[in-house]
Amino acid sequence: GCVLDGKLYPYGEIARTENCLRCSCSKREINCCSLFLTPIGYDKENCRVIFNKKTCDYEVVQKSDPTKHCTNYSRV
């Protein structure tokens, strides 16, 4: 298998690692890409970005009330 961040994964496709990556593991190499897109263009004065490891996604929430999501932003 392949070792990534100290964890052994079997050969083949890995749908999701512990660090939110999708990987392909072969005898020669391991190739990975992220499962999430980074928010940009949000109101940095009133909002902040939090990474949710359960969903492998960023949430843009209000600084004054983190239970409320901010809108009007893009992802890259």
C-alpha positions, 0 to 999 in steps of 0.5 A: 500500500501507500503511506500518507501522513503516517497512515497506510492506505491500500493500493487503488483509489482512496475516496477520502483520507483523514486530511480530506484528500482523494488519492490514487495509490499504486506500487510506484506512487501516490497522487492526491488532490483536495476535496474542498474549495477555498472561499475567497471574496468574503467580507473579512471584516465581519466574517471568518472561515472555519474548516469542517473536517467532518464534511471536508469543506470550509464554512464562512460564518459571521464573526459576531455569531458563528451559527450564522453563515455569510453569503456573497463569496466565491470558491477556488 
